[in-house]
Structure formats: structure tokens, C-alpha cells
Amino acid sequence: MVSALCACFLMLSPSGVAEPASSLSVTSRLDHGFSGLYNLDFVGAQQDFAGWESQHPDDPVGPVSEAAGYLFSEFNRLGVLEAQFYENDNAFAGRTKFTADPAVKDRFQGALARAETLAHARLAKNPKDSDALFALTLSSGLQADYTALIEKRNLASLHYTKQASTWADQLLAVCHDCYDAHLATGFTKYIVGSMAAPVRWMLRLGGIPADKRGGIADLQLTAERGHYLAPFARILLAIAYVREKDKPRALQMLTSLRADFPGNGLFPREIARLQASH
């Protein structure tokens, strides 16, 4: 499976209080920005994130959302998500190593550094600060995505994958209904559970769990009850269903995404590809 798609946008309202939602409802500039990302409106999304940061300069959620925007724009430019709809591990292992835009990478890393600095400062005052835990979870997940899916450094990405899962566990300990946190833990379980037995054993020794069914269940929970990350969980589920040879469920997931985000051309392209396949 996609070796590090565990970016965690975690279901947090602007005040840091979890607010369950079955779909991405636009109620703040952060909501509007993430909706823009899923519709591939990267300029508009970054304007929304910049506006949030100017109004909330001490909030790490702003810069980590900005970093997510840079990553998604690179994914779109390079065709990264299309490349993830592989039906077997050999195809994924032989995928192209993309050439990143160095200027975008610098902005991406700079935004993550600002988010992590703000998050650690808040945790020093309150170890249960949910926004800080969210920002650190998302930061580690984004690093994992960039390292594996753009730079093709799979082993290095596992370090960030484990970090994201650890921060997600800490968030869930203080915010039980932050359902988007389950994406970090769920996708890690699915990724490792899809690997060869010796690799699974070695990764379990390193504290990375393997459980394909449990991983899909966690992704389904995020897709159904998450907020910022619910649409991304649905994308990951569609990829998982393709790899599990469950074409009807993959088509159902992609069709609902196409209806919710008509500006994203990925969904109709993948629907057409699946419908043409035997």
C-alpha cells in the first residue's frame, strides 16, 4: 500500500474542541482552506491559511495547514496520487522518483518548522493542548508523505510514520472524539499489515503495528466521522479497495468524492479507469 500516506488533519474546531462531522463543512477559514485543497484550488487555500495565521499567530494549526497546502500542490503537479492507485506491491515498488520543486520544498519545511516550534511552546505550558498535538501529528504525517511519495525514501519515511502514530495516540488520550486521529494509526496498521511477514515482524519489534483489517476500520471511522481529514480518508480507502480487488466499493467511494469536490479531476479519471478495467 502507499507507504506513508498517513497525513493527519485531525478533527479540531478553531477553538481546539472536537466537532464531529460526516463531511467537510465550511465554517471557518481553515475549513474553507482544506475544502480548497480537495478541490485543487491551492492559491485560494493558501490565502485562507495565511488569513488564519494572521488572526491566530500563536496557533500551530495555521502553519501546519500551510505546509499541507504545499504538499498537496506538489502531489497535484507531479501526479503523485494517481500513481498510488497501483493494484500490486511490485508496481508500487517500481514507481517513479519524482523531481521536487526546491522552492516549494523550502516553503514546506519552513512552515513545518514554525508549526513545530509553536506546538512545543504550547505543550510546555499544557501537555494536553489538543491543537499542539494535532499540529505535531500532522507535521510528522506530512513529512512521511513527502519522504516516501516524492523522494521515494521508504525506510526514512517510517520514522515519521511512527512519530505521527505516537502523537495521534497522545491526542486520542485527551480527545476521544478526535476521529481524524485514527487515520494515522489506521493507515500505519494497513501499511505494515500489507508487507511481507519478515518485514512485519521487524517493524513490530520497532513498535509499528500490523493489522490490515483494523487499519481499514480506522480509516472508515475517519471517513465517516472525521472533519478536515474525512475526504482524505475516503481517498485512501478508495486506494485500499482497489488493492483489495473490491472494485464496487472503490467506485462508490470515488463517485461520492467526485460529487463533493467537482474541481478535482483525479476522481473522474480514476472512475473511468476502473470502469474500463476487467
N, C-alpha and C positions, 0 to 999 in steps of 0.2 A: 504494500500500500504506500501511498505518498509518505515518504519517510519522516516528514516533520511538520505536516500541516496541522499544527496544534495551536495556532494563534488564538488567544483568549480575549474576547472583547468584553467579557463578563457583564452580567445584567446588573447595572448600577444606575440608579437615577441620579440627576445632577447633584442632589444633596448627599449622595452616598447611601441612600436607603434603597434596598432592593425593591423592584417593582415588576412582578411577573407580567409577561405579555406573550401572546401566541404569535404575534408578528411584529415587525418593526414599525411602531407608531411614531410619527414625527411630533415631538412635544418640546424639543429644545434644539439649540444649535448643534449639540453633539448628535442628537437623533438625526437631524437633517443632514449632518455631515456623513454619518455612516450610511444613510439611505443613498446619498450621492455616490459613495464608493461602490455600492452594489449596482447602481445604475451607470457606473463608469464616468460619472461627472467629477473628475478629480480636481479640476480647478475650483468648482463650487464647493466641494467638500473641504478643501484646504482653506478656503475663505471662512467657512463655518468654524473650523477648528481654530483658526487664528483669532476669530472673534471671541470664541470661548476662552482662549488663553489670555486675551487682553482683559477680559472681565474677571478671570479667576487665575491670577498669576502664580498663586501658591498651590494650585491643583495639578498633580502629576498626570491626571487623565487627559488634559489638553495636549501636552507634547507627545504622549504615547499614542494618542489618536492621530496626531500629525504624522508620526512615524508609520502608522498603519496605512495612511494615505499614500505615502511614498512607496511603500512596499506593493500595495495593490496596483499603483500606476505602473511599476516595473513589471509586475505579473502580466498586466494587460499588454504592455509594449512588447514583451518577449514571448507572449503566448504560453505562459507557464501553466495556467490552469487547464488549457486544452490538452497540454502534454500529460496531465495527470490522469486522464481517462484511459489508462492502459488496462488491459484485461489480464496481464500476467506479469510476474516479477522480472522476467528476462527483458521484457520491453522497457520496464521502468529503469532497470539497471543500465540499459544501453541508451538512456535519454541523453540529449544534448546538454553540454555545459554551456550555459548562456554567458554572453558578454554584458556585464552590468554597466550602467552609466555611472562613472566615478563621481560626478557631481551629485547625483541623486543618492548614491551610497553615503556620501559625506553628510548630506542633509538628514538622511535616515538615521545614521549613527549619532549625529548631534542631537536630534530630537529625543532619541532613546536615552542619551546621557543626561539631558535635562530632566526627563521624567524620572529616572532612577535617583538622581540627586534629591529632587523634591520628595519622592516617595520615602526614601530613607530618613530624611529630615522629619517627616510626619510620623514615621514609625518610632523614631527616637522619643517622641512625645507621647505616642499612643500606639502600642504594639498591635492593637486590634483595629487600626484605621483601615476601613474597607476600601476606600479609594486608593490608598497607598498599596495595599495588597493586590488590588486589581491592576494597577499600573505595572507592578513588578511581574505579575503573571503574564500580562500582555507583552511586556518588553521581552521576556525570555522566549515566549512563543514566536514573536516576530523575528527574533534573532535565529531561532531554529529554522523557520521558514526560509529566511534569506540564505542561511548557510547551506541548507540541503537543496532547495529548489532552484536557486540561482547559481550558487558557487559549486554545487554538487559535492559538498564535503559532508558525507552522511555521518561518519563517526563523530565529527566535531559537532554536528547538529544535535546528537543525542545528549550531549552535555546540557544544552539549552532546553531540550525537551524535558529532561529530568527536572531542571530548575523550574520550568513552567508548571509541571505537575505538583511540585513541592509547594510553590506559592499558592496554587489553586486549592490544595488541601488546607492550607492555613486560612484562606479566605472562607472556605466552606465551614470551617470550625467556628467562625464568628458570624457567618451569614449563611444559614442553612438553605435559604431560598434564592441564593445567587446561582441560578441554574446554569448560566453560561460557563461557570467554572468547571462544569462536568465535561466540557469539550476537551480541556487539557488532559484530564485523567482518562477520558474515554478514548481519545484518539491514540494516546500512548499505549493503552491496552491493546487496541486493534492493531497498531503498527507492529508491536513486538509479537503479538499473537500470530501474525501472518508470516513471521520469519521462520527459518529452518530451526529444528529442535536444538542443535548445539548453540546457535546464536541466542535463542530464547533463554536457555539455561544460563549462559554467560551474563546476559542482560539482567536476568532476575537476581543473580548474585550482586549486581551493581545497584539493585533497588528499583529496577524498572519492570513493572508487572506485565504479564502476557495474558490476555483474555479477550479473544475476538468477539465473542457474544456479548460479554459485559461492556466492551468498548462501544459496540454498536448501540447497546441500550443507553449508554450515557449520551451518545450523540443524539439519539432520538429524544431524550429528555431535554437537551438543549434546544433542539429544533422545535419542540412543542411548547416549551415554557420559558425559553430564553428571551433576551431582548436584543441588544446590539449584535450578538453572535448567532441568533437563531437562523438568519438566512445563510450564514457561512456554514453552520452545522448541516443545513439542508444540502448545500453544495457537496460537502464531504460525504454525506450519506449517499448522494447520487453516485459519487465515485466508488464508494464501498459496494453499492448494489451492482454496479457494472462489473466489478471484480468478483463479486459473489455469483455472477451469472443470473442475477434477478432483474431481468430487463423490464418487466412491468413496473416494479417499484421504482427503478431508476427513471423511467419515463414519467411516472406520476410525480416524482419529486421535481424533475426538471420542468415539467409543464406548469406546476404551481409557481416555481421561481420565475418562469417567463412571464406569467400573468402579473406577479407582484413587482417585477423590475423590468419593464419593457425596454429600457435603454441599454440593457446588457445583451450583446449579441451572442455570448457564449451559450446561453440556454437553447435558443432555437437551432444553433449549429449542432449541438450535441444531440438534441432530439432527432434532427434529420439523420444524423449518422447512425443512431441506434435503430431508427425505423428502417434504414436501408440495410442494416446488418442482418445476418441469418443466425 
